[in-house]
């Protein structure tokens, strides 16, 4: 499901200080609906070492092999939609030259993609919707600074109704909280609530 926090969680991992220290080579590639092996490989190269001008898959993959040779790598492929096993296996071939500790993290909405990329060495994790209190926490942290949140009981009532309509999606709660940040007028909050009907 979109907006559940897959990309946000991957970003937290990718930017974590311990991850920064562990991996010599890091790349973040937004993939989308089409998994074009050449384009994704070129994107990884360009994020990890240098521009890649070749449009030949073999040459491009050799370039990536050289860039990864005996290095710890972390590659995030964000928002993968294609479950084309042949393309996936072709994409993976240059990574065999990297360190055994190298990792590829994939975010996807599709179980078929998660199943395809899963091996005996890695796992698939499914994210779930937030409960109302977790959703409220995300919303409130965006709507107010912690010190400001006290004394807004009328706005909190409206905010909790807004949260019910978010249906547990953290991105919705975060976006709406940010939209209402600094607005202390009940009319503004009610306007947002009414537009959600």
C-alpha positions in Angstrom: 0.0 0.0 0.0 1.3 3.4 -0.8 2.0 5.8 2.1 2.6 3.1 4.6 6.2 4.0 5.2 8.3 1.7 3.0 10.5 4.5 1.6 10.7 6.3 4.9 11.9 3.2 6.7 14.5 2.5 4.0 15.8 6.1 4.2 16.2 5.7 8.0 18.3 2.5 7.4 20.2 4.1 4.5 21.2 7.2 6.5 21.9 5.5 9.8 25.4 6.3 11.1 26.2 2.6 11.6 25.2 1.9 8.0 27.4 4.8 6.9 30.4 3.3 8.6 29.8 -0.3 7.4 29.4 0.2 3.7 32.1 1.5 1.4 29.7 2.0 -1.6 26.1 3.2 -1.3 23.5 3.9 -3.9 19.8 4.8 -3.8 17.8 4.2 -7.0 14.1 4.9 -7.5 13.0 2.2 -9.9 9.2 2.5 -10.6 7.1 0.4 -12.8 9.6 -0.6 -15.5 12.7 -2.6 -14.3 15.1 -1.8 -17.1 18.3 -3.6 -16.2 20.6 -1.3 -18.2 19.0 1.9 -16.8 19.0 0.7 -13.2 22.6 -0.6 -13.5 23.7 2.8 -14.9 22.0 4.6 -12.1 23.8 2.5 -9.5 27.1 3.2 -11.2 26.4 6.9 -11.3 25.5 7.0 -7.7 28.6 5.0 -6.6 31.5 6.2 -8.7 31.2 8.1 -11.9 29.0 8.9 -14.9 28.3 5.9 -17.2 27.9 6.7 -20.9 27.7 3.2 -22.3 24.4 1.8 -23.6 25.8 -1.7 -23.8 24.6 -3.9 -20.9 27.8 -6.0 -20.8 30.1 -3.0 -20.7 27.9 -1.3 -18.1 27.8 -4.4 -15.9 31.6 -4.8 -16.2 31.9 -1.2 -15.1 29.8 -1.9 -12.0 31.8 -5.1 -11.3 35.0 -3.1 -11.2 33.3 -0.4 -8.9 32.1 -3.1 -6.5 35.2 -5.4 -6.5 35.7 -6.6 -2.9 33.8 -3.7 -1.4 30.9 -3.7 1.0 28.0 -2.2 -0.7 24.4 -1.1 0.1 22.1 -0.6 -2.8 18.5 0.5 -2.2 16.1 -0.1 -5.1 13.0 1.9 -4.1 9.5 1.3 -5.4 10.1 -1.8 -7.5 7.0 -3.0 -9.4 8.4 -5.6 -11.9 8.6 -9.3 -10.9 10.5 -10.2 -14.0 12.9 -12.9 -12.7 15.1 -12.9 -15.8 15.7 -9.1 -15.5 16.3 -9.4 -11.7 18.9 -12.2 -12.2 20.6 -10.2 -15.0 20.8 -7.2 -12.7 22.4 -9.2 -9.9 25.3 -10.6 -11.8 27.8 -7.7 -11.2 27.1 -7.8 -7.5 28.8 -11.2 -7.2 32.2 -9.4 -7.3 31.3 -7.4 -4.2 31.9 -8.3 -0.6 29.8 -11.1 0.9 28.6 -8.4 3.3 27.0 -6.4 0.5 23.3 -5.8 0.7 20.5 -4.9 -1.7 17.4 -3.5 0.0 14.2 -3.4 -2.1 11.0 -1.6 -1.3 7.8 -2.7 -3.1 4.1 -2.8 -2.8 3.9 -6.2 -4.5 4.2 -9.6 -2.7 5.3 -11.1 -6.1 8.3 -8.8 -6.1 9.2 -9.5 -2.5 9.0 -13.2 -3.1 11.2 -12.9 -6.2 14.0 -10.9 -4.5 14.0 -13.0 -1.3 16.7 -15.5 -0.9 17.6 -17.9 1.9 20.0 -15.2 3.2 17.5 -12.4 3.4 14.0 -11.7 4.5 10.9 -9.9 3.4 9.3 -7.6 5.9 5.7 -6.4 5.6 4.7 -3.1 7.1 1.3 -2.7 8.7 -1.0 0.3 9.2 -0.5 2.4 12.4 -3.0 2.1 15.2 -4.9 5.4 16.1 -2.4 6.4 18.9 0.6 5.8 16.6 -1.1 7.7 13.8 -1.9 10.5 16.3 1.7 10.7 17.4 2.9 11.1 13.8 0.3 13.8 13.1 0.8 15.7 16.4 4.6 15.7 16.0 4.2 17.5 12.7 1.3 19.8 13.7 3.1 21.1 16.9 6.4 21.2 18.6 6.2 19.0 21.7 6.1 22.0 24.0 3.2 23.5 22.0 1.0 20.4 22.0 -0.4 21.1 25.5 -3.3 23.5 25.6 -4.8 22.6 22.2 -7.6 20.4 23.4 -10.2 21.8 20.9 -7.7 21.3 18.1 -6.8 17.9 19.4 -10.5 16.8 19.2 -10.6 17.8 15.5 -7.2 16.3 14.9 -8.3 13.0 16.2 -11.2 13.0 13.8 -8.8 13.8 11.0 -6.6 10.8 12.1 -9.6 8.4 11.9 -9.9 9.3 8.2 -6.1 8.7 7.7 -6.9 5.0 8.2 -3.5 4.2 9.7 -1.4 5.6 6.9 1.6 7.4 8.3 2.2 9.5 5.2 -1.3 10.9 5.4 -0.9 11.7 9.1 2.5 13.3 8.5 1.3 15.3 5.5 -1.9 16.6 7.2 0.0 17.4 10.4 2.5 19.4 8.4 -0.3 21.2 6.5 -1.8 22.3 9.8 1.5 23.2 11.5 1.3 26.8 12.9 -2.5 27.0 12.4 -4.2 27.6 15.7 -7.6 28.4 14.2 -10.3 25.8 14.6 -11.8 26.8 11.3 -8.6 25.8 9.4 -8.7 22.4 11.1 -12.4 21.9 10.4 -11.8 22.8 6.8 -9.3 20.0 6.5 -11.6 17.6 8.2 -14.6 18.5 6.0 -12.5 18.1 2.8 -11.8 14.5 3.8 -15.5 13.5 3.6 
